Structures are given as C-alpha cells and as structure tokens.
Amino acid sequence: RISQDQIHKAQSILKHYKGTRFFRNYTKPGFALGSFSRIIKKAEINRKPIVINDREFLVITIAGPSFIIRQVRKMIGMLISVMRGFYPESVMYYSLKRYSTPIYIPTACAPYLILKSIDFSEYNRACSLLSDMPQLDWTKYNKRAQAFLETNILPRMAESDAMMNFVSWELEFLFIFELLRHGRKCPFPLLPAKCAS
C-alpha cells in the first residue's frame, strides 16, 4: 500500500507545475516557442486512495484554461518517473524552463486519463456582464457524475490494469530504451531541487 509519505512527496512534485510554465518538453516538437506557455491553476493528488478489487488508485487533478497535445500525459509520466527514481526531483525545475535542452519524458498511458469536468467560471464571468446571456452550471450533476465514475469507469480501469499492468511495463521499457539510446548517460544536468513559486 502507498504510504502518506509517498503521497506527500507526489504532492510536492506536482507543485512544480502550478503557475505559468513552459511545457516545451511535455508535448510534440515543432511548435512555436510561445505556444508552449500554459497556466496550471491546480495540480493536486487526493490523500485517500480508492481501492477497487484490492488495487489502489490515486486521483490526480490537473486544472487549467488550455492544454497542448500530450501535455497532461507527460506531466503524469514525469511524476511517476521521479517517484520511481528514474529522475531526481531537480529535473522538474529544469524541464519547465523557457529555454532548456530537450529531455526525455515518457508519455503516461491513455487509459487512465479522463476529462472529469469542465470549468466555465471564465465564461460565466463574461456572461454576468451581459444580462441576456445564460450561465452554465453543472454542479447539480456532480453526484451523478461521481457515481457513474465509481460504478462504471474506475472498475473498468482496474480490470484493464490487472490484465495489462500498463504503468509498470510501459515506463520501465521506455526508460531502458532511452538509456540505451543515450549510451546510459544522463540526458540532462542535475540541478539542486527547487520548486518554482
């Protein structure tokens, strides 16, 4: 079982993502430099694991006004990589700099990524200035959505994980491949651990 110390460490890693960051290393190459900038309003992990069929799952919430292709999957991939000791936590600061040498970040497997909700707060704020524009409020559906998540989506995720064990084999395979490709050299300079505010 995961310990509270491990959950606390995961939360400290996620804090690096909050604020305006440059996700050049967290997407496909070829975009203009300015397009890598994204605002992350929330990056949190739930303190209490969800247990399904004797398997633990932790819900990680990442919220922001927009994302670029593969960004969230690579954010989770980096979190898992640091937690499992493939990378030191110091790489978090380096990977989010505006100008940095590209580093390898594994892409977390898609079956565990879901869009749980959409925040219309900015839209509603604009509508409040126009008396004839209705605002969007989905909070009345929260309980039904959570029930559907727990009774339909999460059990299927647990079943797939038990059969395929996606996280374990995928990340380990990709890191072995990259270490061989780089000649077992660390592809980035090790910097002192720092959480940008």
Secondary structure, 3 states (H helix, E strand, C coil): CCCHHHHHHHHHHHHHHCEEEECHHHCCCCCCHHHHEEEECEEEECCCCEEECCEEECCEEEECCCCCCCHHHHHHHHHHHHHCCCCCCHHHHHHCCCCCCCCCCCCCCHHHCCCCCCCCHHHHHHHCCCCCCCCCCCHHHHHHHHHHHHHHHHHHHHHHHHHHCHHHHHHHHHHHHHHHHCCCCCCCCCCCCCCCC
